[in-house]
């Protein structure tokens, strides 16, 4: 694991060096300008690294500033690298085919490249920041051909990937809770990743108080995500114990003698029970709702008689063109699908990890209108 993080850090440093050199080439030779450029670039480069290394030690206010700067820079870095690589290819091609006007000297080309690149990226990320902070409410009707006991219809609000921490803080959580409650749900289903990188800011800001404001007559249910393990599973559990959330880890629970909710352990946790063992704990004549953070092995849910599976994890790629890659990685990367008698919904997430931008994707709250016989 330490080797993996070292390689990621090395790649991050090399990309920063590439971008730094492109900007340096476009600068004038004025020493003061160069000094300011170097200072700002170092701050942007190091902010995320310092925030992550000091997440257990630095004051929360300082962490928020560093994390915001660092994650915004990651978004800039992602797109400015793509832009510079494309325009560098044009520069090389021009040396052979001479399609640019001759008055565009190498220095002028670099200046145009840098100024236009940062301008385009900043505009795009501003739009992406707005999209992240204004989640849409997606509604979907689903019919399950099984008796619903006391219920013919259920209004289920589906939440995933809150990633609470120094970026998605208590103020944002308050807005999310208000949005959820405004839907007047019968039941709330959270498909993993409440925690982002560290439980410390959740406890310092007493975010459990906001979770305890969630209002759903049939309760709030949650399955583990990979970030609960990455953040420290014991600390994550202790935080959840302060809330009214019902945690389901490889277990099934019957709701008011009418339907079942199964919560699977996340794959990050290592061992998890086979799905058939969890289904065996239920009455399969009643509706079976499965919470499984990562949307793998859809056929397993179909074969085991699951009526509705709810997942998250993918963020729908979060940033274009990563969403195109994620679509290739998962049978269902985002949205609704039916296979056989099993309904699936994979949420893009109410929040996100890292860069606070949505480019080509959208933060969402999902409302499922479940019809039962």
DRENMI-44438 format. One record per residue (C-alpha): x, y, z. Coordinates in steps of 0.001 Angstrom, whole numbers, padded with zeros to 6 digits, always signed. Layout:
residues N
XYZ
...
This chain:
residues 373
+000000+000000+000000
+002849+002408+000839
+004411+001665-002568
+001078+002485-004245
+000839+005857-002496
+004472+006602-003337
+003819+005921-007027
+000691+008103-006956
+002670+010906-005300
+005456+010527-007867
+002972+010722-010746
+001289+013748-009141
+004683+015465-008812
+005680+014738-012417
+002399+016113-013751
+002826+019243-011637
+006354+019666-012966
+005074+019404-016548
+002426+022071-015915
+004918+024249-014043
+007345+024193-016965
+004619+025122-019452
+003661+028129-017370
+007280+029109-016770
+008013+029090-020500
+005204+031590-021106
+006393+034010-018431
+008582+037030-019006
+012038+037025-017492
+011058+039466-014730
+012375+037975-011504
+009503+039229-009317
+006898+037639-011586
+008798+034369-011585
+009042+034377-007766
+005291+034935-007337
+004558+032216-009885
+006814+029730-008084
+005311+030567-004692
+001706+030177-005853
+002470+026965-007712
+004140+025453-004653
+001105+026326-002503
-001260+024709-004995
+000977+021662-005385
+001510+021031-001676
-001903+021959-000229
-003591+018588-000731
-000509+016634+000370
-000229+018657+003595
-003966+018366+004250
-003869+014580+003927
-000675+014092+005935
-001944+016393+008693
-005549+015216+008785
-005124+013858+012319
-003144+016811+013649
-003908+020110+011913
-006679+022418+013171
-009936+021754+011346
-010130+025279+009939
-006669+024994+008391
-007503+021544+007019
-010575+022958+005278
-008561+025698+003596
-005754+023391+002496
-008119+020648+001331
-010233+023078-000680
-007195+024614-002365
-005663+021190-002969
-008756+019526-004400
-009564+022524-006602
-006013+022355-007901
-006480+018655-008657
-009434+019578-010861
-007413+022289-012602
-004495+019904-012985
-006657+017220-014572
-008063+019438-017300
-005071+021701-017887
-002933+018587-018417
-005357+017306-021051
-005413+020712-022726
-001620+021102-022725
-001094+017584-024099
-003507+018246-026971
-002004+021641-027792
+001533+020241-027473
+000601+017718-030160
-000560+020607-032358
+002739+022363-031701
+004735+019307-032792
+002568+018771-035883
+003010+022410-036846
+006762+021944-036972
+006269+019442-039795
+003245+020799-041650
+003330+024553-040880
-000430+025169-040657
-000201+027978-038061
+000518+031587-039152
+004263+032283-039197
+003817+035280-036924
+002962+032856-034102
+006413+032328-032651
+007169+029522-030176
+007000+031998-027281
+003697+033452-028481
+002294+029935-028931
+003198+029062-025337
+001577+032233-024048
-001600+031585-025993
-001556+027979-024811
-001212+028880-021132
-003650+031813-021041
-006371+030103-023098
-005933+026833-021201
-006360+028313-017745
-009241+030518-018919
-011172+027584-020426
-010501+025350-017424
-011540+027971-014867
-014819+028628-016703
-015554+024906-016983
-014761+024239-013319
-016905+027161-012192
-019857+025524-013938
-018842+022184-012417
-018706+023683-008924
-022245+025019-009323
-023478+021602-010508
-021891+019919-007487
-023546+022351-005070
-026997+022075-006646
-027987+018389-006650
-031001+017364-008684
-033865+015238-007383
-034378+012178-009602
-037694+010338-009286
-038375+006823-010513
-041378+004493-010283
-040653+000818-009614
-043161-002025-009412
-042350-005133-007391
-044796-007974-007947
-044861-009154-004368
-047216-008434-001475
-046153-005409+000572
-047838-006366+003815
-048986-003088+005351
-047864-001114+002288
-049027-000811-001283
-046602+002035-001972
-043324+003123-000459
-041530+006398-000996
-037824+005603-000555
-035184+008306-000634
-031853+006906-001821
-028615+008575-000765
-025044+007561-001493
-021509+008902-001296
-021885+011818+001103
-018125+011795+001773
-018440+013948+004864
-015282+015572+006160
-013392+018811+005769
-014936+019598+002366
-018487+018339+002737
-018904+019773+006229
-021761+020249+008667
-023222+023218+006765
-023496+021149+003585
-024902+018204+005547
-027589+020483+006992
-028676+021375+003449
-028674+017716+002449
-030815+016769+005458
-033299+019534+004622
-033454+018320+001017
-034018+014718+002116
-036711+015595+004647
-038488+017833+002150
-039231+014701+000070
-041284+013323+002999
-039897+009804+002622
-041328+006670+004183
-037834+005215+004386
-034268+006432+003778
-031651+004117+002262
-027978+005127+002321
-025700+003088+000062
-022299+003620+001672
-019527+006220+001989
-020881+008555+004633
-017279+009224+005690
-014642+010660+003366
-011048+010309+004611
-011249+010757+008367
-013940+010602+011056
-012307+013366+013130
-014097+016331+011447
-017444+014511+011684
-017026+014231+015444
-015599+017735+015920
-018556+019277+014120
-021016+016888+015790
-022459+015856+012442
-024360+013033+014112
-026772+015742+015306
-027777+016389+011701
-028288+012698+010941
-030607+012517+013924
-032792+015160+012247
-033589+012786+009383
-037285+012024+009403
-038643+008778+007935
-041339+006705+009695
-039804+003376+008641
-036257+004373+009531
-032846+005084+008009
-030685+002166+006818
-027050+002102+005783
-024519-000347+004356
-020765+000086+004614
-018798+001676+001787
-015114+001422+001024
-014403+004816+002605
-015698+003677+005984
-012813+001204+005924
-010278+003643+004455
-011156+006102+007230
-010852+003489+009983
-013683+001040+010440
-013827+001206+014232
-013964+005010+014251
-016621+004896+011529
-018720+002454+013556
-018460+004572+016707
-019635+007631+014815
-022600+005757+013333
-023567+004514+016792
-024242+008146+017764
-026901+008398+015072
-030355+006897+014558
-029089+005096+011456
-029531+001320+011359
-026235-000165+010165
-026543-003382+008171
-023321-005339+007746
-023990-008709+006110
-027371-008904+007725
-031065-008669+006879
-033860-006918+008715
-037618-007162+008298
-039415-003813+008304
-042786-003842+010059
-043422-007478+009033
-043844-006290+005433
-040550-006324+003468
-036848-006958+003941
-033686-004870+003686
-030366-006651+003258
-027134-004731+003822
-023912-006217+002475
-020470-005572+003833
-018249-003677+001416
-015555-005575-000463
-012933-003330+001165
-013750-005081+004437
-012325-008355+003178
-014611-011247+003971
-018330-010853+003387
-021029-013473+003463
-022297-014876+000172
-025555-013303-000923
-027421-016606-000818
-026705-016870+002931
-028178-013422+003511
-031260-014184+001410
-031732-017368+003459
-032345-015128+006510
-035425-013639+004835
-038883-014559+003622
-038501-014507-000154
-042260-014212-000614
-041855-010614+000557
-039974-007847-001246
-036184-007969-000841
-034236-004695-001049
-030447-004994-001191
-027980-002262-000221
-024574-002978-001762
-022192-000053-002118
-020252-001256-005161
-022385-002320-008148
-020585-005507-009115
-022053-008972-009778
-025539-007868-010823
-026361-011376-012001
-025859-012658-008461
-028681-010400-007258
-030905-011583-010125
-030198-015259-009425
-030832-014877-005677
-034247-013278-006112
-033403-009732-005057
-036205-007370-006096
-034319-004075-005835
-030598-003393-005476
-029342+000072-004558
-025682+001004-005018
-023377+004000-005365
-019579+004181-005425
-019064+005094-009102
-019919+008821-008823
-020806+008344-012508
-017141+009149-013138
-017595+012617-011606
-015432+014371-014230
-015681+013985-018005
-014221+011912-019662
-013849+009653-016619
-017572+008919-016835
-016927+007262-020206
-014283+005053-018588
-016542+004149-015661
-019252+003069-018106
-016805+000468-019423
-015893-000724-015930
-019406-001442-014662
-022406-003135-016227
-024435-000304-014701
-022358+002756-013819
-025268+005080-013122
-029033+005166-013231
-031726+002526-013537
-031746-000918-015089
-033932-003997-014869
-032587-007531-015320
-035173-010269-015130
-037357-009388-012167
-034616-007427-010398
-034511-003629-010436
-031186-001815-010016
-030397+001802-009276
-026829+003104-009071
-026675+006659-007735
-024047+009130-008903
-023912+010360-005316
-025234+013330-003405
-021690+014597-002876
-018296+013474-004175
-014633+012810-003385
-011737+015131-004141
-012206+017920-006710
-015508+019704-005883
-016713+019723-009480
-019224+017880-011630
-018306+017998-015321
-020598+015931-017533
-022222+014403-014425
-024625+015596-011750
-024972+015272-007983
-028315+013666-007234
-030852+012664-004628
-032966+009715-005766
-036615+009244-004858
-037997+005784-005654
-041752+005313-005711
-042012+001590-005008
-045332-000058-005864
-046179-003359-004174
-049086-005756-004628
